[in-house]
Amino acid sequence: MLIFIYGKPMERLNWDDLRLFLAVAHEGTLTGAARATGLGLATVSRRIERMEQVLRLPLFLRHQFGYALTDQGRALLPRAEAVELAMQEMRQAAGEQVRISGLVRMACFETLITPVVLPALKPLLAAHPGLDVEILNATATVNLQRHDADLALRLSRPEQGNLRMRKLAEIGFGLYAPAEGCAPSRHVLWPDDISVATLRGWAMAFGAMDGARLAVNTLSAQVAAVRDGMGIAVLPHFLARPAGLRLLAATLPDGGVMSRPVLLVTHADLAASRRVMVVADAMAEALTARRHELETP
């Protein structure tokens, strides 16, 4: 846009020249202004002259000791300082937008919280001190439609709704026994609950309902029970392996594969939320990096 003065078009004012105008006004010399702005003497001089030509006003009186503001320059000084303050406030506001803060509520099944989720969150929380994360250990499906959580790691596809879903990995399972000795006849399995029907179904395929059983609703307890010789159980490879358990079968008796997808689900309304997305991205990176460990015996 051109500005008209006395019927003649005025050239566009370069806002960055205001910074040099203020530097010369405050320092009183081209040398001081050049040092303060990191520019060369010739550049500072040339741009001050250009600003005077654009405004059609003499801004400084040149003398052997330096530069002094003219009356016109002194009159414009408060306006230039106001522009500089506005730019500083804008940069500060932009910086606040870059900082990530606020609460993110994430639902996750117990299997992944300690070995995967917490290690992934450690550097993220260190980088963003204002970010709060609440982890919900949810065996049953959390309703993202009601905003019970902002995002979720699931083993089953979500209910219909305005949701976004990404498959990150597969978790492989096998039938495991204690490291040494004969495999116990007792089965360690999940209590009867629709949310773990698939896992119970795999245990039943190995005869879990035909003999003695120990039902417990946490995987950490199931791993401990098998390690202590209390029974055999269908467990994720990546938990059974470090516990030193012995793999009895990597497939079902009929040859079927025992695996579940790990799905990252977020509400579409939160797609623009940077705090939610940084947590989602951290989870995605952590899980994809460990795909082989999660999937194989």
DAVENMO-V441272 format. One record per pair of residues at least 12 apart in sequence whose ideal C-beta (glycine too) atoms are under 10 Angstrom apart, sorted by the first residue. I is the first residue (numbers start at 1). GAP is how many residues later the second one is. D is the distance in Angstrom with one decimal. If there is no record, write none. Layout:
[[I & GAP & D] [I & GAP & D]]
This chain:
[[3 & 51 & 9.2] [3 & 52 & 9.8] [5 & 50 & 9.0] [5 & 51 & 6.7] [6 & 50 & 9.0] [8 & 48 & 9.0] [10 & 44 & 6.7] [10 & 45 & 7.9] [10 & 46 & 7.4] [11 & 39 & 8.7] [11 & 42 & 7.6] [11 & 43 & 4.7] [11 & 44 & 9.3] [11 & 45 & 9.5] [12 & 42 & 7.6] [13 & 37 & 9.7] [13 & 38 & 7.4] [13 & 41 & 5.4] [13 & 42 & 7.3] [14 & 33 & 7.6] [14 & 36 & 7.4] [14 & 37 & 7.3] [14 & 40 & 7.6] [15 & 65 & 10.0] [15 & 68 & 7.1] [15 & 69 & 9.8] [15 & 72 & 8.0] [16 & 21 & 9.7] [16 & 31 & 8.1] [16 & 35 & 10.0] [16 & 71 & 10.0] [17 & 27 & 10.0] [17 & 30 & 5.2] [17 & 31 & 7.6] [17 & 33 & 6.7] [17 & 34 & 4.4] [17 & 35 & 9.7] [17 & 37 & 7.9] [17 & 38 & 9.6] [17 & 63 & 9.6] [18 & 33 & 7.8] [18 & 58 & 9.2] [18 & 61 & 8.9] [18 & 62 & 4.9] [18 & 63 & 9.1] [18 & 65 & 5.6] [18 & 66 & 6.8] [18 & 69 & 8.9] [19 & 14 & 9.6] [19 & 17 & 9.5] [19 & 18 & 6.8] [19 & 20 & 9.8] [19 & 28 & 9.4] [19 & 61 & 8.7] [19 & 64 & 9.1] [19 & 65 & 7.0] [19 & 68 & 8.6] [20 & 13 & 6.4] [20 & 14 & 9.2] [20 & 16 & 9.4] [20 & 17 & 6.3] [20 & 19 & 7.5] [20 & 23 & 8.4] [20 & 24 & 5.6] [20 & 25 & 9.5] [20 & 26 & 9.7] [20 & 27 & 5.2] [20 & 28 & 6.2] [20 & 30 & 9.6] [20 & 31 & 7.5] [21 & 12 & 9.1] [21 & 23 & 9.9] [21 & 26 & 8.7] [21 & 27 & 6.7] [21 & 30 & 6.0] [21 & 31 & 9.3] [21 & 34 & 9.6] [21 & 38 & 6.5] [21 & 39 & 8.7] [21 & 48 & 9.5] [21 & 52 & 7.8] [21 & 55 & 7.8] [21 & 56 & 8.2] [21 & 59 & 5.7] [21 & 62 & 9.9] [21 & 63 & 9.7] [22 & 14 & 9.3] [22 & 15 & 9.6] [22 & 55 & 7.7] [22 & 58 & 5.5] [22 & 59 & 6.7] [22 & 61 & 9.0] [22 & 62 & 6.0] [23 & 12 & 9.0] [23 & 13 & 4.9] [23 & 14 & 5.2] [23 & 16 & 8.8] [23 & 21 & 7.5] [23 & 25 & 9.5] [24 & 12 & 9.2] [24 & 13 & 9.4] [24 & 20 & 6.9] [24 & 21 & 9.2] [24 & 23 & 9.7] [24 & 24 & 6.0] [24 & 27 & 9.9] [24 & 35 & 8.3] [24 & 36 & 6.6] [24 & 42 & 8.7] [24 & 43 & 5.2] [24 & 44 & 9.9] [24 & 45 & 8.8] [24 & 49 & 9.2] [25 & 23 & 10.0] [25 & 34 & 8.3] [25 & 35 & 7.9] [25 & 42 & 7.8] [25 & 43 & 9.1] [25 & 44 & 5.7] [25 & 48 & 6.9] [25 & 49 & 8.5] [25 & 51 & 9.3] [25 & 52 & 5.9] [25 & 55 & 7.8] [25 & 56 & 9.1] [26 & 51 & 9.4] [26 & 55 & 9.6] [27 & 17 & 9.8] [27 & 39 & 8.1] [27 & 40 & 8.3] [28 & 32 & 9.6] [28 & 37 & 8.1] [28 & 38 & 4.5] [28 & 39 & 6.1] [28 & 40 & 7.2] [28 & 41 & 9.3] [29 & 12 & 9.6] [29 & 15 & 9.8] [29 & 36 & 7.9] [29 & 37 & 4.0] [29 & 38 & 6.4] [30 & 12 & 9.0] [30 & 13 & 9.7] [30 & 14 & 5.3] [30 & 15 & 5.7] [30 & 18 & 8.1] [30 & 30 & 9.7] [30 & 32 & 9.3] [30 & 36 & 7.7] [30 & 37 & 6.8] [31 & 13 & 9.0] [31 & 35 & 8.4] [32 & 12 & 9.7] [32 & 34 & 8.0] [32 & 35 & 9.3] [33 & 12 & 9.3] [33 & 15 & 8.4] [33 & 33 & 9.7] [33 & 34 & 8.1] [44 & 23 & 9.9] [45 & 17 & 9.5] [45 & 22 & 9.6] [48 & 12 & 6.8] [48 & 14 & 9.8] [48 & 19 & 8.0] [48 & 25 & 10.0] [51 & 22 & 10.0] [51 & 25 & 9.8] [51 & 29 & 10.0] [52 & 18 & 9.6] [52 & 20 & 9.3] [52 & 21 & 8.9] [55 & 17 & 8.2] [55 & 18 & 9.5] [55 & 21 & 7.7] [56 & 16 & 9.8] [57 & 13 & 7.7] [57 & 14 & 9.7] [57 & 15 & 4.5] [57 & 16 & 7.5] [57 & 18 & 9.1] [57 & 19 & 7.6] [58 & 12 & 5.0] [58 & 13 & 9.2] [58 & 14 & 6.2] [58 & 15 & 7.4] [59 & 13 & 6.5] [59 & 14 & 3.8] [59 & 15 & 9.1] [59 & 16 & 10.0] [59 & 17 & 7.1] [59 & 18 & 9.3] [59 & 21 & 9.8] [60 & 12 & 9.6] [60 & 13 & 5.9] [61 & 12 & 8.6] [97 & 177 & 8.5] [98 & 176 & 8.7] [99 & 29 & 7.3] [99 & 30 & 9.0] [99 & 31 & 6.3] [99 & 32 & 9.2] [99 & 175 & 9.4] [99 & 176 & 9.9] [100 & 24 & 9.0] [100 & 27 & 8.4] [100 & 28 & 4.5] [100 & 29 & 9.6] [100 & 30 & 6.9] [100 & 31 & 5.4] [100 & 173 & 9.7] [100 & 174 & 5.5] [100 & 175 & 5.1] [100 & 176 & 9.7] [100 & 177 & 9.1] [100 & 178 & 5.7] [100 & 179 & 9.3] [101 & 27 & 7.0] [101 & 28 & 8.2] [101 & 29 & 3.0] [101 & 30 & 5.9] [101 & 31 & 8.0] [101 & 173 & 9.5] [101 & 174 & 6.8] [102 & 26 & 9.7] [102 & 28 & 7.3] [102 & 29 & 7.0] [102 & 30 & 6.8] [102 & 48 & 9.9] [102 & 171 & 8.3] [102 & 172 & 9.1] [102 & 173 & 4.8] [102 & 174 & 8.9] [103 & 28 & 8.3] [103 & 29 & 4.5] [103 & 30 & 7.6] [103 & 31 & 6.4] [103 & 47 & 8.3] [103 & 172 & 7.9] [103 & 173 & 9.9] [104 & 17 & 9.9] [104 & 27 & 7.0] [104 & 28 & 7.1] [104 & 29 & 5.2] [104 & 30 & 7.2] [104 & 31 & 9.5] [104 & 45 & 8.8] [104 & 46 & 5.2] [104 & 47 & 7.3] [104 & 166 & 9.2] [104 & 169 & 8.3] [104 & 171 & 5.4] [104 & 172 & 5.5] [104 & 173 & 9.5] [104 & 174 & 8.4] [104 & 175 & 4.8] [104 & 176 & 8.8] [105 & 27 & 9.3] [105 & 28 & 7.9] [105 & 29 & 4.6] [105 & 30 & 8.2] [105 & 31 & 6.6] [105 & 37 & 9.0] [105 & 39 & 10.0] [105 & 42 & 8.4] [105 & 43 & 7.7] [105 & 44 & 4.5] [105 & 45 & 5.1] [105 & 46 & 8.0] [105 & 47 & 9.3] [105 & 171 & 9.3] [105 & 174 & 9.7] [106 & 15 & 9.1] [106 & 27 & 6.4] [106 & 28 & 7.1] [106 & 29 & 5.5] [106 & 30 & 6.8] [106 & 32 & 9.5] [106 & 36 & 9.4] [106 & 43 & 6.0] [106 & 44 & 6.6] [106 & 45 & 5.3] [106 & 46 & 6.7] [106 & 47 & 7.3] [106 & 158 & 9.8] [106 & 160 & 9.7] [106 & 170 & 8.9] [106 & 173 & 6.3] [106 & 174 & 8.6] [106 & 177 & 7.7] [107 & 27 & 9.5] [107 & 28 & 8.0] [107 & 29 & 4.5] [107 & 30 & 8.2] [107 & 31 & 4.3] [107 & 32 & 10.0] [107 & 33 & 9.5] [107 & 34 & 8.4] [107 & 35 & 3.9] [107 & 36 & 9.4] [107 & 37 & 8.0] [107 & 41 & 7.2] [107 & 42 & 4.1] [107 & 43 & 8.8] [107 & 44 & 7.6] [107 & 45 & 4.0] [107 & 46 & 7.3] [107 & 47 & 7.8] [107 & 158 & 8.8] [108 & 27 & 6.0] [108 & 28 & 7.1] [108 & 29 & 6.9] [108 & 30 & 6.9] [108 & 34 & 9.3] [108 & 41 & 9.0] [108 & 43 & 9.2] [108 & 44 & 6.9] [108 & 45 & 4.5] [108 & 46 & 8.5] [108 & 154 & 9.9] [108 & 175 & 8.5] [109 & 28 & 7.4] [109 & 29 & 6.8] [109 & 30 & 6.3] [109 & 31 & 9.7] [109 & 43 & 9.1] [109 & 44 & 6.7] [109 & 45 & 7.3] [109 & 46 & 6.3] [109 & 47 & 10.0] [109 & 62 & 9.5] [109 & 86 & 9.2] [109 & 87 & 9.6] [109 & 110 & 8.6] [109 & 151 & 9.5] [109 & 153 & 9.1] [110 & 27 & 5.2] [110 & 28 & 8.8] [110 & 29 & 7.2] [110 & 107 & 9.1] [110 & 108 & 5.9] [110 & 109 & 5.9] [110 & 110 & 7.2] [110 & 111 & 10.0] [111 & 26 & 10.0] [111 & 28 & 9.9] [111 & 42 & 9.3] [111 & 44 & 8.5] [111 & 60 & 7.1] [111 & 107 & 9.5] [111 & 108 & 5.3] [111 & 109 & 8.9] [111 & 124 & 9.5] [111 & 125 & 5.9] [111 & 127 & 8.5] [111 & 128 & 6.8] [111 & 149 & 9.5] [111 & 151 & 9.3] [111 & 183 & 9.6] [112 & 23 & 10.0] [112 & 41 & 6.0] [112 & 43 & 9.7] [112 & 57 & 9.9] [112 & 59 & 8.4] [112 & 107 & 9.9] [112 & 124 & 9.3] [112 & 126 & 9.4] [112 & 127 & 9.9] [112 & 150 & 7.5] [112 & 171 & 8.8] [112 & 174 & 9.0] [112 & 175 & 7.8] [112 & 178 & 9.8] [112 & 182 & 8.9] [113 & 22 & 6.1] [113 & 23 & 9.7] [113 & 24 & 6.4] [113 & 40 & 9.1] [113 & 107 & 9.9] [114 & 106 & 8.0] [114 & 125 & 9.7] [115 & 121 & 9.7] [115 & 123 & 7.1] [115 & 124 & 7.4] [115 & 127 & 8.6] [115 & 171 & 9.8] [115 & 175 & 8.7] [115 & 178 & 9.3] [115 & 179 & 9.5] [116 & 37 & 8.6] [116 & 53 & 9.6] [116 & 122 & 8.8] [116 & 146 & 9.1] [116 & 167 & 7.9] [116 & 170 & 5.5] [116 & 171 & 6.4] [116 & 173 & 9.7] [116 & 174 & 6.8] [116 & 177 & 9.6] [116 & 178 & 8.4] [117 & 16 & 9.1] [117 & 18 & 6.5] [117 & 36 & 7.5] [117 & 162 & 9.7] [117 & 165 & 9.0] [117 & 166 & 6.9] [117 & 169 & 7.6] [117 & 170 & 9.3] [118 & 15 & 10.0] [118 & 17 & 8.2] [118 & 168 & 9.9] [119 & 163 & 9.9] [119 & 167 & 6.9] [119 & 171 & 9.8] [120 & 159 & 8.8] [120 & 161 & 9.7] [120 & 162 & 4.8] [120 & 163 & 6.0] [120 & 164 & 9.3] [120 & 165 & 7.2] [120 & 166 & 3.6] [120 & 167 & 8.2] [120 & 169 & 9.3] [120 & 170 & 9.8] [121 & 12 & 6.0] [121 & 14 & 8.3] [121 & 158 & 7.6] [121 & 161 & 6.7] [121 & 162 & 8.7] [121 & 165 & 8.9] [122 & 160 & 9.7] [123 & 159 & 8.1] [124 & 154 & 6.5] [124 & 155 & 6.9] [124 & 157 & 9.0] [124 & 158 & 4.8] [124 & 159 & 9.6] [124 & 161 & 9.9] [124 & 162 & 9.8] [125 & 154 & 9.7] [125 & 157 & 9.6] [127 & 151 & 8.8] [127 & 155 & 9.9] [128 & 146 & 9.8] [128 & 147 & 8.1] [128 & 150 & 7.1] [128 & 151 & 9.6] [130 & 145 & 8.9] [131 & 143 & 9.8] [131 & 144 & 6.1] [131 & 147 & 7.5] [131 & 148 & 7.8] [132 & 143 & 8.8] [133 & 17 & 9.6] [133 & 142 & 9.1] [133 & 146 & 6.3] [133 & 149 & 9.6] [134 & 15 & 8.3] [134 & 16 & 9.1] [135 & 14 & 9.4] [135 & 18 & 9.8] [136 & 12 & 7.8] [136 & 13 & 5.9] [136 & 16 & 8.4] [137 & 81 & 9.0] [138 & 14 & 7.3] [138 & 15 & 9.3] [138 & 16 & 8.8] [138 & 57 & 8.8] [139 & 16 & 9.7] [139 & 51 & 8.7] [139 & 54 & 7.2] [139 & 56 & 5.1] [139 & 57 & 6.6] [139 & 78 & 7.1] [139 & 79 & 9.0] [139 & 80 & 10.0] [140 & 53 & 7.8] [140 & 54 & 8.2] [140 & 55 & 4.6] [140 & 56 & 9.3] [141 & 13 & 6.9] [141 & 14 & 9.6] [141 & 15 & 7.0] [141 & 16 & 9.8] [141 & 17 & 7.4] [141 & 18 & 7.2] [141 & 53 & 9.6] [141 & 54 & 6.8] [141 & 124 & 9.7] [142 & 12 & 8.5] [142 & 16 & 9.5] [142 & 123 & 9.2] [143 & 15 & 9.2] [143 & 16 & 7.3] [143 & 18 & 8.7] [144 & 14 & 6.7] [144 & 15 & 8.3] [144 & 17 & 7.1] [144 & 18 & 9.0] [144 & 19 & 5.9] [144 & 20 & 9.8] [144 & 121 & 6.2] [144 & 122 & 7.5] [144 & 123 & 5.0] [144 & 124 & 9.7] [144 & 125 & 9.7] [144 & 126 & 9.1] [145 & 13 & 8.8] [145 & 14 & 6.9] [145 & 15 & 8.7] [145 & 16 & 4.5] [145 & 17 & 7.5] [145 & 18 & 7.6] [145 & 122 & 7.5] [146 & 15 & 9.7] [146 & 121 & 9.9] [147 & 120 & 6.9] [147 & 122 & 8.6] [147 & 123 & 8.9] [149 & 116 & 9.2] [149 & 117 & 9.5] [149 & 118 & 8.9] [150 & 116 & 7.0] [150 & 117 & 6.9] [150 & 119 & 9.8] [150 & 120 & 5.8] [150 & 123 & 7.5] [150 & 125 & 8.4] [150 & 126 & 5.0] [150 & 129 & 7.9] [150 & 130 & 8.7] [151 & 12 & 9.8] [151 & 13 & 9.3] [151 & 113 & 6.8] [151 & 114 & 6.5] [151 & 115 & 4.4] [151 & 116 & 7.7] [151 & 119 & 7.6] [151 & 122 & 9.7] [151 & 125 & 6.0] [151 & 126 & 9.1] [151 & 128 & 6.7] [151 & 129 & 5.4] [151 & 132 & 7.7] [152 & 13 & 9.7] [152 & 111 & 8.1] [152 & 112 & 7.7] [152 & 113 & 4.8] [152 & 114 & 7.9] [152 & 115 & 9.5] [152 & 131 & 9.9] [153 & 15 & 8.0] [153 & 109 & 6.2] [153 & 110 & 7.2] [153 & 111 & 6.0] [153 & 112 & 7.8] [153 & 127 & 9.7] [153 & 130 & 6.4] [153 & 131 & 9.9] [153 & 134 & 7.9] [154 & 106 & 9.3] [154 & 107 & 8.5] [154 & 108 & 7.7] [154 & 109 & 4.7] [154 & 110 & 8.1] [154 & 111 & 5.8] [155 & 15 & 10.0] [155 & 16 & 7.3] [155 & 40 & 9.2] [155 & 41 & 9.3] [155 & 43 & 7.9] [155 & 44 & 9.0] [155 & 104 & 9.9] [155 & 105 & 4.3] [155 & 106 & 6.8] [155 & 107 & 6.9] [155 & 108 & 7.3] [156 & 39 & 8.4] [156 & 41 & 9.9] [156 & 42 & 8.1] [156 & 104 & 7.8] [156 & 105 & 8.2] [156 & 107 & 7.5] [156 & 109 & 10.0] [157 & 104 & 8.3] [157 & 106 & 6.7] [157 & 108 & 8.6] [158 & 105 & 7.4] [158 & 107 & 4.9] [158 & 108 & 9.9] [158 & 109 & 9.9] [159 & 106 & 9.8] [161 & 104 & 9.7] [161 & 106 & 8.0] [161 & 107 & 8.6] [162 & 105 & 6.6] [162 & 106 & 4.5] [162 & 107 & 6.6] [163 & 102 & 5.6] [163 & 103 & 7.0] [163 & 104 & 6.0] [163 & 105 & 6.3] [163 & 106 & 9.6] [164 & 100 & 8.6] [164 & 101 & 7.1] [164 & 102 & 5.1] [164 & 103 & 7.6] [164 & 104 & 5.4] [164 & 105 & 9.9] [164 & 106 & 8.9] [164 & 107 & 6.7] [164 & 116 & 9.2] [165 & 96 & 9.8] [165 & 98 & 5.5] [165 & 99 & 7.0] [165 & 100 & 5.0] [165 & 101 & 8.1] [166 & 96 & 9.4] [166 & 97 & 7.0] [166 & 98 & 4.6] [166 & 99 & 8.0] [166 & 100 & 8.5] [166 & 114 & 8.3] [166 & 117 & 9.6] [166 & 118 & 6.6] [166 & 121 & 9.7] [166 & 122 & 9.7] [167 & 94 & 5.2] [167 & 95 & 7.1] [167 & 96 & 5.7] [167 & 97 & 7.9] [167 & 120 & 9.8] [167 & 121 & 10.0] [168 & 93 & 8.2] [168 & 94 & 4.9] [168 & 95 & 7.2] [168 & 96 & 5.5] [168 & 115 & 7.4] [168 & 116 & 5.6] [168 & 117 & 9.3] [168 & 118 & 8.8] [168 & 119 & 4.1] [168 & 120 & 5.7] [168 & 121 & 10.0] [168 & 122 & 9.6] [168 & 123 & 8.0] [168 & 126 & 9.2] [169 & 90 & 9.8] [169 & 91 & 9.8] [169 & 92 & 7.6] [169 & 93 & 4.6] [169 & 94 & 9.5] [169 & 95 & 9.8] [169 & 115 & 9.5] [169 & 117 & 9.7] [169 & 118 & 4.8] [169 & 119 & 6.4] [169 & 120 & 9.3] [169 & 121 & 7.1] [169 & 122 & 4.6] [169 & 123 & 9.2] [169 & 124 & 9.2] [169 & 125 & 5.1] [169 & 126 & 6.8] [170 & 87 & 9.2] [170 & 89 & 4.7] [170 & 90 & 6.9] [170 & 91 & 5.7] [170 & 92 & 6.9] [170 & 121 & 7.5] [170 & 124 & 6.7] [170 & 125 & 4.9] [170 & 126 & 9.6] [171 & 65 & 5.2] [171 & 66 & 7.9] [171 & 67 & 7.3] [171 & 68 & 9.4] [171 & 87 & 9.3] [171 & 88 & 6.3] [171 & 89 & 5.1] [171 & 90 & 7.9] [171 & 91 & 6.0] [171 & 116 & 9.6] [171 & 120 & 9.9] [171 & 123 & 5.2] [171 & 124 & 7.1] [172 & 64 & 7.0] [172 & 65 & 4.8] [172 & 66 & 7.9] [172 & 78 & 7.7] [172 & 85 & 8.0] [172 & 86 & 6.8] [172 & 87 & 4.9] [172 & 88 & 8.6] [172 & 121 & 9.7] [172 & 122 & 6.8] [172 & 123 & 4.7] [172 & 124 & 6.1] [172 & 125 & 6.8] [173 & 25 & 9.5] [173 & 26 & 7.6] [173 & 29 & 6.7] [173 & 60 & 9.7] [173 & 61 & 5.4] [173 & 62 & 6.5] [173 & 63 & 5.6] [173 & 64 & 6.9] [173 & 65 & 9.9] [173 & 66 & 9.7] [173 & 67 & 8.8] [173 & 76 & 9.9] [173 & 77 & 8.6] [173 & 78 & 9.8] [173 & 79 & 9.7] [173 & 84 & 9.0] [173 & 85 & 3.9] [173 & 86 & 6.5] [173 & 87 & 7.4] [173 & 124 & 9.5] [174 & 28 & 9.6] [174 & 59 & 9.7] [174 & 60 & 7.1] [174 & 61 & 6.9] [174 & 62 & 8.4] [174 & 63 & 5.8] [174 & 66 & 6.9] [174 & 67 & 9.5] [174 & 71 & 9.0] [174 & 72 & 9.9] [174 & 73 & 5.0] [174 & 74 & 7.3] [174 & 75 & 6.2] [174 & 76 & 4.7] [174 & 77 & 8.2] [174 & 84 & 6.6] [174 & 85 & 10.0] [174 & 122 & 10.0] [174 & 123 & 5.7] [175 & 12 & 9.4] [175 & 27 & 8.1] [175 & 28 & 8.3] [175 & 30 & 9.3] [175 & 31 & 5.6] [175 & 33 & 9.9] [175 & 51 & 9.9] [175 & 57 & 6.2] [175 & 58 & 7.4] [175 & 59 & 5.5] [175 & 60 & 8.1] [175 & 65 & 9.5] [175 & 70 & 9.9] [175 & 71 & 9.8] [175 & 72 & 7.4] [175 & 73 & 4.5] [175 & 74 & 4.2] [175 & 75 & 8.1] [175 & 76 & 9.2] [175 & 77 & 8.8] [175 & 78 & 9.5] [175 & 83 & 8.3] [176 & 12 & 9.4] [176 & 46 & 9.3] [176 & 47 & 8.3] [176 & 50 & 5.7] [176 & 51 & 9.2] [176 & 55 & 9.9] [176 & 56 & 6.5] [176 & 57 & 6.1] [176 & 58 & 7.6] [176 & 59 & 4.9] [176 & 60 & 9.5] [176 & 61 & 8.7] [176 & 63 & 9.2] [176 & 64 & 4.5] [176 & 65 & 9.2] [176 & 67 & 8.4] [176 & 68 & 10.0] [176 & 69 & 4.1] [176 & 70 & 6.5] [176 & 71 & 6.0] [176 & 72 & 6.5] [176 & 73 & 8.9] [176 & 121 & 9.5] [177 & 49 & 6.7] [177 & 50 & 9.9] [177 & 52 & 8.9] [177 & 54 & 8.5] [177 & 55 & 4.7] [177 & 56 & 8.6] [177 & 63 & 9.7] [177 & 68 & 6.8] [177 & 69 & 4.9] [177 & 70 & 8.2] [177 & 71 & 5.3] [177 & 72 & 9.8] [178 & 47 & 9.7] [178 & 48 & 6.1] [178 & 49 & 6.4] [178 & 50 & 7.5] [178 & 51 & 4.7] [178 & 52 & 8.5] [178 & 53 & 8.8] [178 & 54 & 8.2] [178 & 65 & 9.8] [178 & 66 & 8.8] [178 & 67 & 6.8] [178 & 68 & 6.7] [179 & 47 & 9.4] [179 & 48 & 7.5] [179 & 50 & 9.3] [179 & 64 & 8.5] [179 & 65 & 4.8] [179 & 66 & 6.2] [179 & 67 & 5.4] [180 & 49 & 8.7] [180 & 64 & 9.3] [180 & 66 & 7.8] [181 & 48 & 6.9] [181 & 65 & 9.3] [182 & 47 & 9.7] [183 & 43 & 9.7] [183 & 46 & 9.7] [183 & 48 & 8.9] [183 & 49 & 5.4] [183 & 63 & 7.9] [183 & 65 & 6.2] [184 & 27 & 9.8] [184 & 28 & 8.8] [184 & 30 & 9.7] [184 & 41 & 9.7] [184 & 42 & 8.4] [184 & 45 & 6.3] [184 & 46 & 6.8] [184 & 47 & 4.9] [184 & 48 & 5.9] [184 & 49 & 9.9] [185 & 22 & 9.1] [185 & 25 & 9.4] [185 & 26 & 5.4] [185 & 27 & 6.6] [185 & 46 & 8.0] [185 & 47 & 8.2] [186 & 22 & 9.2] [186 & 25 & 6.8] [186 & 26 & 4.3] [186 & 27 & 6.6] [186 & 28 & 6.0] [186 & 39 & 9.0] [186 & 40 & 10.0] [186 & 43 & 9.7] [186 & 44 & 6.6] [186 & 45 & 3.9] [186 & 46 & 7.5] [186 & 47 & 9.6] [187 & 16 & 5.8] [187 & 17 & 8.8] [187 & 19 & 7.2] [187 & 20 & 7.4] [187 & 21 & 3.8] [187 & 22 & 8.2] [187 & 23 & 8.7] [187 & 24 & 6.9] [187 & 25 & 7.5] [187 & 26 & 5.2] [187 & 27 & 7.3] [187 & 28 & 9.0] [187 & 39 & 9.9] [187 & 44 & 5.6] [187 & 45 & 6.1] [187 & 46 & 6.7] [187 & 47 & 8.7] [188 & 15 & 8.3] [188 & 20 & 8.7] [188 & 25 & 7.6] [188 & 26 & 4.8] [188 & 27 & 7.8] [188 & 28 & 6.7] [188 & 33 & 8.5] [188 & 34 & 5.1] [188 & 35 & 9.0] [188 & 36 & 9.4] [188 & 37 & 4.7] [188 & 38 & 5.9] [188 & 42 & 6.5] [188 & 43 & 4.0] [188 & 44 & 6.8] [188 & 45 & 3.9] [188 & 46 & 8.9] [188 & 47 & 8.7] [189 & 13 & 8.9] [189 & 14 & 4.1] [189 & 15 & 8.1] [189 & 17 & 9.5] [189 & 19 & 5.2] [189 & 20 & 9.0] [189 & 24 & 6.2] [189 & 25 & 7.6] [189 & 26 & 5.8] [189 & 27 & 8.2] [189 & 33 & 7.7] [189 & 42 & 8.6] [189 & 43 & 9.6] [189 & 44 & 6.4] [189 & 45 & 7.3] [190 & 12 & 10.0] [190 & 13 & 7.6] [190 & 18 & 9.9] [190 & 25 & 6.5] [190 & 26 & 7.7] [190 & 27 & 6.2] [190 & 28 & 9.3] [190 & 29 & 8.9] [190 & 32 & 7.9] [190 & 43 & 9.3] [190 & 44 & 9.1] [191 & 22 & 9.9] [191 & 24 & 4.5] [191 & 25 & 7.5] [191 & 26 & 5.4] [192 & 23 & 7.8] [193 & 22 & 9.8] [193 & 24 & 7.5] [195 & 22 & 9.9] [196 & 21 & 8.0] [198 & 36 & 9.9] [198 & 60 & 8.9] [198 & 62 & 7.0] [199 & 20 & 9.4] [199 & 23 & 9.8] [199 & 34 & 9.5] [199 & 35 & 6.3] [199 & 36 & 9.4] [199 & 37 & 9.8] [199 & 59 & 8.9] [199 & 61 & 8.3] [200 & 15 & 9.1] [200 & 34 & 8.9] [201 & 33 & 9.4] [201 & 51 & 9.3] [201 & 57 & 9.9] [202 & 31 & 9.9] [202 & 32 & 4.7] [202 & 47 & 10.0] [202 & 50 & 6.5] [202 & 54 & 8.6] [202 & 56 & 5.4] [203 & 12 & 9.8] [203 & 29 & 9.0] [203 & 30 & 7.1] [203 & 31 & 5.0] [204 & 30 & 9.6] [205 & 29 & 8.8] [205 & 44 & 9.8] [205 & 47 & 5.1] [205 & 48 & 5.8] [205 & 49 & 7.5] [205 & 51 & 8.0] [205 & 53 & 9.1] [206 & 26 & 7.7] [206 & 27 & 9.4] [206 & 28 & 7.1] [206 & 42 & 8.5] [206 & 43 & 7.3] [206 & 46 & 7.8] [206 & 47 & 6.8] [207 & 25 & 9.9] [207 & 46 & 8.8] [208 & 23 & 9.4] [208 & 24 & 8.9] [208 & 25 & 8.8] [208 & 26 & 8.4] [211 & 20 & 9.8] [212 & 19 & 8.0] [213 & 18 & 7.9] [214 & 12 & 9.7] [214 & 16 & 6.1] [214 & 17 & 5.4] [214 & 19 & 8.7] [216 & 14 & 9.8] [216 & 15 & 10.0] [216 & 17 & 9.3] [219 & 14 & 9.1] [219 & 16 & 7.0] [219 & 17 & 7.1] [219 & 20 & 6.2] [219 & 21 & 9.7] [220 & 19 & 8.0] [220 & 23 & 9.7] [222 & 12 & 8.8] [222 & 13 & 6.3] [222 & 14 & 9.9] [222 & 17 & 8.8] [222 & 18 & 9.5] [223 & 12 & 6.1] [223 & 13 & 9.0] [223 & 16 & 5.5] [223 & 17 & 6.6] [223 & 19 & 9.3] [223 & 20 & 5.1] [223 & 22 & 7.3] [224 & 19 & 8.1] [226 & 14 & 7.7] [226 & 17 & 7.7] [226 & 19 & 5.7] [226 & 20 & 9.2] [227 & 13 & 9.0] [227 & 16 & 5.3] [227 & 17 & 7.0] [227 & 18 & 6.3] [232 & 13 & 9.2] [232 & 14 & 9.3] [232 & 16 & 6.6] [232 & 17 & 9.6] [233 & 12 & 8.7] [233 & 15 & 10.0] [234 & 14 & 9.8] [234 & 15 & 8.9] [234 & 18 & 9.3] [234 & 24 & 6.7] [235 & 12 & 9.5] [235 & 23 & 9.9] [236 & 22 & 9.4] [236 & 23 & 9.5] [236 & 24 & 8.7] [236 & 58 & 7.5] [236 & 59 & 9.9] [237 & 13 & 8.2] [237 & 21 & 9.5] [237 & 22 & 9.5] [237 & 56 & 8.2] [237 & 57 & 7.5] [237 & 58 & 7.5] [237 & 59 & 6.3] [237 & 60 & 4.8] [238 & 52 & 7.6] [238 & 54 & 9.7] [238 & 55 & 5.3] [238 & 56 & 5.1] [238 & 57 & 8.5] [238 & 58 & 8.7] [238 & 59 & 9.5] [239 & 55 & 9.9] [240 & 57 & 8.4] [241 & 52 & 8.3] [241 & 55 & 9.2] [241 & 56 & 7.2] [242 & 51 & 9.9] [247 & 50 & 5.4] [249 & 48 & 10.0] [250 & 46 & 9.0] [250 & 47 & 5.3] [259 & 35 & 9.3] [259 & 36 & 6.9] [260 & 34 & 10.0] [262 & 21 & 9.2] [262 & 22 & 9.9] [262 & 25 & 5.8] [262 & 26 & 9.6] [262 & 28 & 10.0] [262 & 29 & 9.2] [262 & 32 & 7.3] [262 & 33 & 9.9] [264 & 16 & 6.1] [264 & 17 & 9.5] [264 & 19 & 6.0] [264 & 20 & 5.9] [264 & 23 & 7.8] [265 & 15 & 9.4] [266 & 13 & 9.5] [266 & 14 & 5.8]]
